[in-house]
Amino acid sequence: MTSLTTTQNRPSPDLVEEDLTGAEIVVRALRDEGVEHVFGYPGGAVLYIYDELAQQDAVKHILVRHEQAAVHAADAYSRVTGKVGVALVTSGPGATNAVTGIATAYMDSVPIVVITGQVPVALIGNDAFQEVDTVGITRPCTKHNFLVKDVRDLASTLKTAFYLAATGRPGPVLVDIPKDITSHKTHYHYPEKISLRSYKPTLKGHPGQVRKAMQLVTGAQRPMFYTGGGIILGNASGELRKLVRTLGAPITNTLMGLGAYPASDRQFLGMLGMHGTYEANMAVQHCDVLVALGARFDDRVTGNLTKFAPHARIVHVDVDPSSISKNVRVDVPVVGDLQQVLLEMNQILAENGQRNDPQAMQAWWTQIEEWRQRDCLHYNQDDRIIKPQLVVQKLFELTGGNAIVTSDVGQHQMWAAQFYGFDQPRRWINSGGLGTMGFGLPAAMGAQVAEPDATVVCVTGDGSIQMNIQELSTCLQYNLPVKVACLNNHYLGMVRQWQEFFYENRYAMSYVDALPDFVKLAEAYGHIGLRADTPADVEPVIREALRLKDRMVFMDFQVDPQENVYPMVPAGAALSEMILV
Amino acid sequence: MRHIISILLENEAGALSRVAGLFSARGYNIEAMTVAPTHDPSISRMTVATRGSEEIMEQVLKQLNKLVEVIRVHDLTEGPHIERELMLIKVHAVGQDREEVKRLSDVFRGRIIDVTDRSYTMELTGTGEKLDAFIHALDPGMVIEVVRSGASAISRGAKAI
């Protein structure tokens, strides 16, 4: 292998190269792609690839305990670094276990490449051992997928997979490789560039449309910015801040977009949507121009579509044309890369010096401050029982707001989003689109691998954490000092909340009986477990966990089982129809 | 409203099921779908007959365009176009019916392409409505089997889509 020239330059024809096996090609391609970490789980169909992985150390492999976790970890690794995450699993059950992770990444547009083993080509379609139609199963939840049937296609297919995953609207791409292909040999050439006639994402915004958008924005009496995960994925946070500050306009972020604009900034109104703040939702409902950037008008954001932003003319910028006018009719659509379009917008502002009418803006802000006075996130903490909000608030204070926070799905996710103020992008990692319980812990592992020195906290609940609890074992093997903060309310809290509000307090199967002792469980996995029973315990437990910098710590907070997430817009109601505390 | 959508896509394994899967996953209606390679064997052309509101059609076109293997998508119903469908139909034909079926086939510009002492098999092309009309013109008890290709369509004029 050492005799091989680097693949960045096509070798001259007279230079005779040794042919590589498919497995060698996979590992070489990962190296040439700059991949440093692969999350995976071995099995029969990928043994040749694992054999090669073990004989080098440029690409490090992290062995998870379940394939779903491998994909979540690769996903979070990507969300934190901005690079393409990579997962490697075997055929059959390896692939099907990975599907939840793939669908999670698909819904949140996260660029990952998933390599799956497949039975040998000759056995495909024969119901062979550990055979499943992986490309068939994953077709609706990948951006694209490939089955490689000829080793000569392998290198270029992998390159295409990385290219597709990372460009345009990003997403997961799967490459299914039959076992015999990994043993066949061919000449290795990793293409430097890929060009596909059928795939040409529009990156530069149409200048006329951008100008029109800026005219509408600066002419507004009550402008409102609403930005989503696209800003984070498109690394457009810097340009966004510049634009919003220049205009002095209010801004809200979606659940996926938190951190794009600093939570500590006065212009930031908090998250919008079903559990958004009163001021953010009211501002959306009353604005006259709504600027949607890298957001997709998801039902959890808009509430009742027919009553959404009734007074607003809407500007929508997105790299994916199919996101535009999908749910909400848009007045000025702009298709393009967020960073580029925002750059163009900032340039226009700098050139023409146009600003919103100061008097109108002052009146608008007075109105917003009035809404803000409502203090919609207020909660009453007594000295007996821990309010879950307090835990997140203390986590925020004691980490200085600098932690990477992952979450699972449910009430704790909403409290984390509401009470941990993110000032930077790529610090808040959660499953927004698919809402995958079990995401948090493996995501924290991926984040910790990406940033070994960062404080990584997984805010979770007693329900979600048990959906991938086996990963505590991975944390031990790789010394990943993840801090788990379990808001343990002995309920599937969000399910219970809906049952309380909409099913007349009939708590059908939402009580999690027979919970394990999480402290002992953490200890059994070789970690440290801490338990907080009263409000006075919260701060010391967090302090102790953070002090144990190099250890994985499981913090079990016994929180108020009856607490609900407020505000809440009931499904089907208008955004302004919030249930408040 | 009914729309005829032409799709040029890479002639690759799985491309057809990507398109079909998109329609079923997003709940779009498919009336008919035909696909075959074009004069460039690396490209297939698919014709989909579908129905939907203006908003849905906008999404159908955008979602089709988003598929990595799709090279071009065009709604032919936006302009003048020609639509044809092929039907092969096998009918009972004994006694005096033989003459009647033959006459009817001639009226519809069909061709009899297979004959037995008890049956005729005919070939007809035209719009879907014309083929429907032919079937309705026959006594329902006479029809043995029908196979239809689904609509193929092309725009009028000198330009390709």
Chai-1 contact restraints between the chains, C-beta under 6 A:
chainA,res_idxA,chainB,res_idxB,connection_type,confidence,min_distance_angstrom,max_distance_angstrom,comment,restraint_id
A,R139,B,G21,contact,1.0,0.0,6.0,A-B,restraint_1
A,P140,B,G21,contact,1.0,0.0,6.0,A-B,restraint_2
A,P140,B,A25,contact,1.0,0.0,6.0,A-B,restraint_3
A,H144,B,V68,contact,1.0,0.0,6.0,A-B,restraint_4
A,R197,B,I71,contact,1.0,0.0,6.0,A-B,restraint_5
A,S198,B,E10,contact,1.0,0.0,6.0,A-B,restraint_6
A,S198,B,E69,contact,1.0,0.0,6.0,A-B,restraint_7
A,S198,B,V70,contact,1.0,0.0,6.0,A-B,restraint_8
A,S198,B,I71,contact,1.0,0.0,6.0,A-B,restraint_9
A,Y199,B,V68,contact,1.0,0.0,6.0,A-B,restraint_10
A,P321,B,K62,contact,1.0,0.0,6.0,A-B,restraint_11
A,S322,B,K62,contact,1.0,0.0,6.0,A-B,restraint_12
A,S322,B,Q63,contact,1.0,0.0,6.0,A-B,restraint_13
A,S322,B,K66,contact,1.0,0.0,6.0,A-B,restraint_14
